[in-house]
Amino acid sequence: MNRNTIVTLNTLGLLGITSVLFMGVVLQFALGELPCPLCLLQRVGFAAVMFGFMLNVIYGPQQRHYGIILMAALFGAAVSLRQISLHVIPGTPGYGSPILGFHYYTWAFLIFAMTIFGVAVLLAMWNRSWERDALHTESPPARLAGLGKLACLLAVAVVLLNVVLTFVECGPFQCPDNPIDYWMFS
């Protein structure tokens, strides 16, 4: 597998995680459900995974970028598992509406697990020539074009949207455990 294929896979990974984070925002408004603090921490995990993919798209694949993705995905998986564990007790209602039979935090855990597996596969196929190619190519802004640039811009826009919405929901205070309205509009 050559370096361009790996960069394309990272671009698709960035677009995939960006779409997951954006779907969280869409469902927040479509279903009228505010994210809880654990949901917001999962969104932080997705944003950090996106950051690692974005580094690979802009600067080329590097092991340390995959390390960022793995640490972020492990963080997100741990937060997701914590929230799943709060709702597995019989009689305890789940938080939010289920989507295709699973709650958002269960989907988040599955996506973080798939991310960890996918990055592990890429690292297993690691080729030192990818790093050498990255050192001998044009500067990053000139090399980044087309789908890669679009993916990075979408990722930044979705993260900024989440930051603004989190401030609107919680303000400068700690977010409530079970939010019922937006801080800014109450």
Backbone as numpy.savetxt, mean C-alpha at the origin, in Angstrom:
# Nx Ny Nz CAx CAy CAz Cx Cy Cz
15.23 -13.26 -16.67 14.37 -12.09 -16.67 15.28 -10.86 -16.67
15.01 -9.94 -17.60 15.87 -8.76 -17.68 15.37 -7.63 -16.79
16.18 -6.60 -16.71 15.89 -5.48 -15.82 14.61 -4.76 -16.19
14.33 -4.56 -17.48 13.11 -3.86 -17.90 11.85 -4.62 -17.48
11.91 -5.94 -17.54 10.77 -6.74 -17.10 10.54 -6.55 -15.60
11.63 -6.51 -14.84 11.52 -6.32 -13.39 10.95 -4.95 -13.08
11.40 -3.91 -13.80 10.86 -2.57 -13.59 9.38 -2.54 -13.94
8.99 -3.22 -15.00 7.57 -3.30 -15.37 6.77 -3.99 -14.28
7.29 -5.08 -13.73 6.60 -5.77 -12.63 6.46 -4.85 -11.42
7.50 -4.07 -11.12 7.42 -3.11 -10.01 6.40 -2.02 -10.29
6.31 -1.58 -11.54 5.31 -0.58 -11.92 3.90 -1.15 -11.74
3.70 -2.39 -12.15 2.40 -3.03 -11.96 2.09 -3.23 -10.48
3.12 -3.57 -9.70 2.93 -3.68 -8.25 2.53 -2.34 -7.64
3.18 -1.27 -8.08 2.85 0.07 -7.60 1.42 0.43 -7.97
1.02 0.15 -9.20 -0.35 0.43 -9.62 -1.36 -0.41 -8.84
-1.01 -1.66 -8.58 -1.91 -2.54 -7.83 -2.15 -2.05 -6.41
-1.07 -1.72 -5.71 -1.21 -1.25 -4.33 -1.88 0.12 -4.30
-1.59 0.96 -5.29 -2.26 2.26 -5.38 -3.76 2.07 -5.55
-4.16 1.11 -6.38 -5.59 0.87 -6.57 -6.25 0.33 -5.30
-5.52 -0.48 -4.53 -6.06 -0.98 -3.26 -6.29 0.18 -2.30
-5.32 1.07 -2.19 -5.46 2.21 -1.29 -6.57 3.15 -1.77
-6.68 3.32 -3.07 -7.74 4.17 -3.61 -9.12 3.54 -3.39
-9.21 2.23 -3.49 -10.48 1.55 -3.24 -10.93 1.74 -1.79
-9.97 1.82 -0.87 -10.31 2.11 0.51 -11.01 3.46 0.64
-10.52 4.45 -0.11 -11.13 5.78 -0.10 -12.51 5.73 -0.76
-12.62 5.04 -1.89 -13.89 4.94 -2.60 -14.93 4.28 -1.70
-14.56 3.17 -1.06 -15.50 2.47 -0.18 -15.84 3.31 1.04
-14.90 4.12 1.49 -15.16 5.01 2.62 -16.32 5.94 2.30
-16.36 6.45 1.09 -17.43 7.37 0.70 -18.66 6.62 0.19
-18.46 5.56 -0.58 -19.61 4.83 -1.15 -20.45 4.17 -0.07
-19.80 3.61 0.95 -20.52 2.91 2.01 -20.71 3.77 3.25
-20.11 4.96 3.25 -20.25 5.87 4.39 -19.61 5.35 5.66
-18.53 4.57 5.52 -17.86 3.98 6.68 -16.51 4.65 6.89
-16.34 5.23 8.05 -15.08 5.88 8.38 -14.06 4.83 8.82
-12.79 4.98 8.41 -11.78 4.02 8.83 -11.40 4.21 10.30
-11.22 3.10 10.99 -10.80 3.13 12.39 -9.29 3.34 12.45
-8.71 3.53 13.63 -7.26 3.71 13.73 -6.45 2.54 13.14
-6.91 1.29 13.34 -6.18 0.16 12.76 -6.29 0.17 11.23
-7.43 0.59 10.72 -7.59 0.72 9.26 -6.62 1.76 8.72
-6.48 2.86 9.44 -5.56 3.92 9.01 -4.12 3.43 9.05
-3.77 2.62 10.05 -2.42 2.06 10.10 -2.17 1.10 8.93
-3.19 0.37 8.52 -3.04 -0.49 7.35 -2.81 0.36 6.10
-3.48 1.49 6.03 -3.25 2.40 4.90 -1.83 2.95 4.92
-1.28 3.18 6.10 0.12 3.59 6.20 1.02 2.48 5.66
0.70 1.24 6.01 1.47 0.11 5.49 1.42 0.05 3.97
0.23 0.26 3.38 0.12 0.26 1.92 0.93 1.41 1.32
0.88 2.57 1.95 1.65 3.72 1.44 3.15 3.44 1.48
3.61 2.77 2.53 5.04 2.44 2.63 5.43 1.39 1.59
4.56 0.43 1.34 4.82 -0.55 0.27 4.91 0.18 -1.07
3.99 1.11 -1.29 4.02 1.90 -2.52 5.34 2.67 -2.65
5.84 3.18 -1.54 7.11 3.92 -1.57 8.24 3.02 -2.05
8.30 1.79 -1.55 9.35 0.86 -1.99 9.24 0.54 -3.47
8.01 0.28 -3.94 7.83 0.03 -5.37 8.21 1.26 -6.19
7.85 2.45 -5.68 8.17 3.67 -6.41 9.68 3.86 -6.53
10.42 3.55 -5.46 11.88 3.64 -5.54 12.42 2.72 -6.62
11.86 1.51 -6.74 12.31 0.59 -7.78 11.94 1.08 -9.17
10.80 1.73 -9.30 10.40 2.26 -10.61 11.30 3.42 -11.02
11.61 4.29 -10.08 12.39 5.49 -10.41 13.89 5.17 -10.55
14.45 4.44 -9.58 15.89 4.23 -9.55 16.34 2.85 -10.01
15.41 2.02 -10.40 15.76 0.66 -10.80 15.72 -0.28 -9.61
15.60 -1.57 -9.89 15.47 -2.54 -8.79 16.74 -2.62 -7.95
16.54 -2.51 -6.65 17.64 -2.65 -5.70 17.14 -3.44 -4.50
18.03 -4.21 -3.93 17.63 -5.05 -2.80 17.12 -4.23 -1.63
17.71 -3.08 -1.37 17.26 -2.28 -0.23 15.85 -1.74 -0.44
15.45 -1.50 -1.69 14.07 -1.08 -1.96 13.10 -2.22 -1.65
13.50 -3.43 -2.00 12.67 -4.59 -1.67 12.61 -4.79 -0.15
13.69 -4.42 0.53 13.68 -4.48 1.99 12.63 -3.55 2.58
12.50 -2.36 2.00 11.47 -1.41 2.45 10.09 -2.01 2.23
9.89 -2.61 1.06 8.59 -3.22 0.76 8.29 -4.33 1.75
9.28 -5.18 2.02 9.05 -6.29 2.95 8.74 -5.80 4.37
9.51 -4.82 4.85 9.24 -4.30 6.20 7.85 -3.67 6.28
7.48 -2.91 5.25 6.16 -2.27 5.23 5.04 -3.31 5.17
5.24 -4.34 4.34 4.22 -5.38 4.22 4.10 -6.19 5.51
5.22 -6.43 6.18 5.17 -7.13 7.48 4.44 -6.28 8.52
4.71 -4.98 8.53 3.99 -4.07 9.43 2.49 -4.11 9.14
2.12 -3.97 7.87 0.72 -3.98 7.49 0.05 -5.31 7.81
0.76 -6.40 7.59 0.20 -7.72 7.90 -0.02 -7.87 9.40
0.91 -7.36 10.20 0.76 -7.45 11.66 -0.45 -6.64 12.13
-0.62 -5.45 11.59 -1.77 -4.61 11.97 -3.06 -5.29 11.52
-3.06 -5.85 10.31 -4.25 -6.55 9.81 -4.59 -7.75 10.68
-3.58 -8.52 11.05 -3.82 -9.67 11.92 -4.35 -9.24 13.28
-3.88 -8.13 13.78 -4.39 -7.61 15.05 -5.88 -7.30 14.93
-6.26 -6.66 13.83 -7.67 -6.33 13.67 -8.50 -7.59 13.42
-7.98 -8.53 12.67 -8.70 -9.79 12.47 -8.91 -10.49 13.80
-7.87 -10.48 14.65 -7.98 -11.16 15.94 -9.02 -10.52 16.85
-9.28 -9.23 16.67 -10.30 -8.55 17.47 -11.72 -8.96 17.07
-11.86 -9.51 15.87 -13.20 -9.80 15.36 -13.46 -11.29 15.10
-12.58 -12.18 15.55 -12.81 -13.61 15.32 -13.60 -14.26 16.44
-13.73 -13.60 17.56 -14.49 -14.15 18.68 -15.95 -14.25 18.26
-16.58 -15.41 18.43 -17.98 -15.54 18.05 -18.85 -14.49 18.73
-19.72 -13.89 17.95 -20.61 -12.85 18.47 -20.05 -11.46 18.35
-18.77 -11.34 18.01 -18.16 -10.03 17.83 -18.38 -9.59 16.38
-19.04 -8.46 16.17 -19.29 -8.04 14.79 -17.99 -7.56 14.13
-17.92 -7.73 12.84 -16.78 -7.21 12.09 -16.89 -5.70 11.97
-15.82 -5.07 11.58 -15.83 -3.62 11.41 -15.98 -3.32 9.92
-17.01 -2.61 9.57 -17.26 -2.28 8.17 -18.01 -3.38 7.45
-18.38 -3.07 6.23 -19.13 -4.02 5.42 -18.18 -5.01 4.75
-18.59 -6.28 4.66 -17.74 -7.25 3.96 -17.78 -7.00 2.45
-16.67 -7.30 1.81 -16.54 -7.18 0.37 -16.19 -8.58 -0.14
-17.08 -9.17 -0.92 -16.91 -10.54 -1.41 -16.69 -11.51 -0.25
-17.38 -11.27 0.85 -17.33 -12.18 1.99 -16.26 -11.88 3.03
-15.32 -11.00 2.72 -14.25 -10.66 3.66 -14.31 -9.18 3.98
-13.92 -8.82 5.20 -13.82 -7.42 5.57 -12.52 -6.85 4.99
-12.47 -5.52 4.92 -11.31 -4.84 4.33 -10.01 -5.27 5.00
-10.01 -5.42 6.32 -8.77 -5.78 7.02 -8.32 -7.20 6.67
-9.26 -8.09 6.36 -8.87 -9.44 5.93 -8.28 -9.37 4.53
-8.90 -8.60 3.66 -8.32 -8.38 2.33 -6.93 -7.75 2.44
-6.79 -6.81 3.36 -5.49 -6.16 3.54 -4.44 -7.20 3.92
-4.78 -8.10 4.86 -3.82 -9.13 5.24 -3.45 -10.00 4.04
-4.43 -10.41 3.26 -4.15 -11.25 2.09 -3.27 -10.52 1.08
-3.51 -9.23 0.88 -2.70 -8.46 -0.07 -1.29 -8.26 0.45
-1.14 -7.99 1.75 0.20 -7.89 2.32 0.94 -9.22 2.20
0.24 -10.33 2.45 0.86 -11.66 2.33 1.29 -11.93 0.89
0.45 -11.57 -0.08 0.81 -11.76 -1.49 2.00 -10.88 -1.86
2.05 -9.68 -1.31 3.18 -8.78 -1.56 4.47 -9.39 -1.03
4.43 -9.92 0.18 5.61 -10.55 0.76 6.05 -11.72 -0.10
5.11 -12.55 -0.53 5.45 -13.70 -1.37 6.03 -13.24 -2.71
5.40 -12.26 -3.35 5.88 -11.78 -4.64 7.28 -11.18 -4.56
7.54 -10.41 -3.52 8.88 -9.82 -3.36 9.90 -10.92 -3.06
9.51 -11.91 -2.29 10.42 -13.02 -2.01 10.78 -13.75 -3.30
9.82 -13.93 -4.19 10.11 -14.57 -5.48 11.06 -13.71 -6.30
10.81 -12.40 -6.36 11.72 -11.51 -7.10 13.13 -11.54 -6.52
13.23 -11.55 -5.20 14.56 -11.60 -4.58 15.24 -12.94 -4.84
14.48 -14.01 -4.92 15.05 -15.32 -5.22 15.62 -15.36 -6.64
15.04 -14.56 -7.52 15.52 -14.51 -8.91 16.51 -13.37 -9.12
16.99 -12.77 -8.03 17.83 -11.58 -8.11 19.02 -11.81 -9.01
19.33 -10.79 -9.80 20.46 -10.85 -10.72 21.29 -9.59 -10.52
22.57 -9.75 -10.26 23.45 -8.60 -10.01 23.51 -7.63 -11.18
23.23 -8.10 -12.39 23.30 -7.22 -13.55 22.26 -6.11 -13.48
21.17 -6.31 -12.72 20.16 -5.26 -12.59 20.77 -4.02 -11.96
21.61 -4.22 -10.93 22.25 -3.08 -10.27 23.26 -2.42 -11.19
24.03 -3.22 -11.93 25.00 -2.65 -12.86 24.30 -1.86 -13.96
23.17 -2.39 -14.47 22.40 -1.66 -15.49 21.90 -0.34 -14.95
21.49 -0.32 -13.70 20.97 0.91 -13.10 22.05 1.97 -13.01
23.30 1.55 -12.78 24.39 2.52 -12.66 24.80 3.09 -14.01
24.54 2.37 -15.10 25.01 2.80 -16.42 23.89 3.33 -17.31
22.74 3.63 -16.75 21.65 4.19 -17.55 21.58 5.69 -17.32
20.66 6.31 -18.02 20.47 7.76 -17.90 20.04 8.12 -16.48
20.01 9.42 -16.21 19.56 9.87 -14.90 18.09 9.48 -14.71
17.65 9.28 -13.48 16.29 8.80 -13.23 15.16 9.59 -13.89
15.15 10.94 -13.84 14.02 11.63 -14.46 13.91 11.41 -15.96
15.05 11.29 -16.67 15.01 11.08 -18.11 14.56 9.65 -18.42
14.88 8.70 -17.56 14.56 7.30 -17.80 13.11 7.00 -17.47
12.54 7.74 -16.55 11.17 7.49 -16.11 10.19 8.10 -17.11
9.46 7.24 -17.79 8.51 7.75 -18.78 7.30 6.83 -18.84
6.26 7.35 -19.46 5.09 6.53 -19.73 4.39 6.01 -18.49
4.20 4.69 -18.46 3.45 4.05 -17.39 4.11 4.26 -16.02
5.43 4.25 -15.97 6.13 4.46 -14.70 5.84 5.83 -14.10
5.88 6.85 -14.94 5.60 8.21 -14.47 4.15 8.33 -14.01
3.23 7.77 -14.79 1.82 7.80 -14.42 1.59 7.07 -13.10
2.22 5.91 -12.93 2.06 5.14 -11.69 2.56 5.93 -10.49
3.70 6.59 -10.64 4.26 7.37 -9.52 3.36 8.56 -9.18
2.86 9.25 -10.19 1.99 10.39 -9.94 0.68 9.97 -9.28
0.10 8.87 -9.75 -1.12 8.36 -9.12 -0.87 7.96 -7.67
0.26 7.32 -7.41 0.59 6.88 -6.05 0.71 8.08 -5.11
1.41 9.11 -5.55 1.56 10.30 -4.72 0.21 10.96 -4.49
-0.61 11.04 -5.52 -1.94 11.67 -5.39 -2.82 10.89 -4.41
-2.80 9.57 -4.48 -3.64 8.76 -3.59 -3.15 8.86 -2.15
-1.85 8.89 -1.94 -1.34 9.04 -0.57 -1.71 10.41 -0.02
-1.56 11.46 -0.81 -1.96 12.80 -0.35 -3.45 12.87 -0.05
-4.27 12.23 -0.87 -5.71 12.18 -0.63 -5.99 11.51 0.72
-5.29 10.42 1.02 -5.48 9.74 2.30 -5.03 10.60 3.47
-3.95 11.34 3.31 -3.48 12.23 4.38 -4.52 13.30 4.67
-5.05 13.91 3.62 -6.06 14.96 3.79 -7.32 14.39 4.44
-7.78 13.23 3.97 -8.99 12.62 4.52 -8.80 12.21 5.98
-7.60 11.76 6.32 -7.34 11.40 7.71 -7.38 12.63 8.60
-6.84 13.75 8.11 -6.93 14.99 8.90 -8.37 15.45 9.03
-9.14 15.34 7.96 -10.55 15.73 8.00 -11.31 14.86 9.00
-10.94 13.57 9.07 -11.62 12.66 9.98 -11.19 12.86 11.43
-9.89 12.98 11.67 -9.38 12.98 13.04 -8.90 14.34 13.52
-8.56 15.22 12.59 -7.99 16.49 12.98 -6.62 16.30 13.60
-6.20 17.21 14.46 -4.89 17.08 15.10 -4.92 16.18 16.33
-6.00 15.43 16.51 -6.17 14.60 17.70 -6.04 13.12 17.36
-6.04 12.30 18.40 -6.05 10.86 18.20 -7.41 10.48 17.61
-7.40 9.59 16.62 -8.65 9.17 16.00 -9.46 8.33 16.98
-10.78 8.49 16.98 -11.61 7.66 17.87 -11.61 6.20 17.43
-11.79 5.29 18.40 -11.78 3.86 18.10 -12.89 3.47 17.14
-14.04 4.06 17.28 -15.17 3.76 16.42 -15.74 5.08 15.89
-15.12 5.65 14.85 -15.54 6.97 14.40 -16.94 6.95 13.81
-17.70 8.03 14.10 -19.05 8.12 13.57 -19.24 9.33 12.66
-18.34 10.31 12.74 -18.41 11.44 11.84 -17.03 12.06 11.68
-16.94 12.97 10.74 -15.67 13.64 10.47 -15.47 14.76 11.49
-14.25 14.87 12.03 -13.92 15.90 13.01 -14.18 17.29 12.41
-13.81 17.49 11.18 -13.90 18.80 10.57 -15.35 19.24 10.35
-16.27 18.30 10.23 -17.65 18.64 9.93 -18.58 18.48 11.13
-18.03 18.12 12.29 -18.91 17.93 13.45 -19.03 19.20 14.26
